[in-house]
Amino acid sequence: MSADRAIDNTAPPRLPDVIAGFRRRAEAGGLLDVAYTAMDSPIGPLLLAATEAGLVAVAFSGNHDDTLNELAVRLSPRILEAPGRLDAVRRELDAYFEGKLRDFSVPLDWSLVGTFSRRVLDRTARIPYGAVSSYGDVARSIGTPRGARAVGNALGSNPIPIVVPCHRVTRTGGTLGGYGGGLDRKTYLLTLEGALQRRD
Amino acid sequence: MTMPAGEHRPRGAGLPPFQALLDDHADVVLRFLIARVGHVEAEDCFQETFLAALRAYPRLRDTANLRGWLLTIARNKVTDAHRDAQRRPMLSDELDTASAAPPEPAGREVWDEVKRLPAKQRNAVALRFAEDRSYDDIARTMATTPEAARRNVHEGIKKLRRGQR
């Protein structure tokens, strides 16, 4: 806005730099309610989303836009692609897929989970790496012995799969039961953890 | 991922994730700001624009014209920047040709012509056609009357037509 402007020889600002600066300022100003990023994994691309409280959603490939729209409605539309907030989650997931990490320690945000589902998922989170429980076991252990179906529903709507290991719940009798990410992924995860025999 | 149904009434229902506004409109907003304030100030104005938008976003009711909404904020930030520089709330006379990018690539030749117009006409034409502002709006931004705004646009267009022949 001065006479210097007539000899403005500086390079034009690059859009990615300008956006990165905006993102930093949004986060510093407490305006970034939900940060997300995508990462590759052996079971396909994953979408990771976190609030300031912690990891709030993990989604498998194929529905990232749907997931973001849903997060906009259920949490806040102040959603930005901001990988920095998810660095720790990505590191833990990478280590998990390399077989080097058995227990996740990143903070979780449970705000998408209702009261009953929370009980189910808390119980599920205590199933050790390499082990499985049945839907009935989980139902009994949270005091609803006839609630196996409700448990199945709660697991099916787990917003933080892998990290909250709903894949460790299988049918009595050895069949796998369902999985929100598809049975191939459930098989992969249980095989990785050694709960299933590797079939070559 | 299927999420359980929420019990509370979500705020901002129906608004797309803010990232979509960046993906769709950041480019246009940045080029607009470069044209209006130059390379050095455009970055800061851009960030101020999107921070203000992000702050207000959950309360936004009308999502029909998000680009127009962002450009309105951007224009206000330009006005603020000018005011900060102890200037009248209108555009600089010193827009250099190198930094003034046209708002749309398709209109490159026309906007090159626009840049050669006298300041008042150039600003009025830019506000009218790059931003689709009303004459009342243009008058407010340029601290003039709607009639003067209309005249500036009219004179600018006349010159452009003449120049093209």
Interface residues (C-beta under 8 A of the other chain):
Chain A: M1 S2 A3 R5 A6 I7 D8 N9 T10 A11 P12 P13 L15 D17 V18 I19 G21 F22 R25 A26 G29 L31 V34 Y36 A57 V58 A59 F60 N63 T67 L68 N69 E70 L71 A72 V73 R74 L75 S76 P77 R78 I79 L80 E81 L112 V113 G114 S117 A154 G156 S157 P159 P161 G180
Chain B: M1 T2 M3 P4 G6 E7 P10 R11 G12 A13 G14 L15 P16 P17 F18 Q19 L22 A26 D27 L30 I34 V37 G38 H39 V40 E41 A42 E43 F46 Q47 F50 L51 L54 R55 Y57 P58 A81 H82 A85 R87 S92 E94 L95 D96 A98 S99 A101
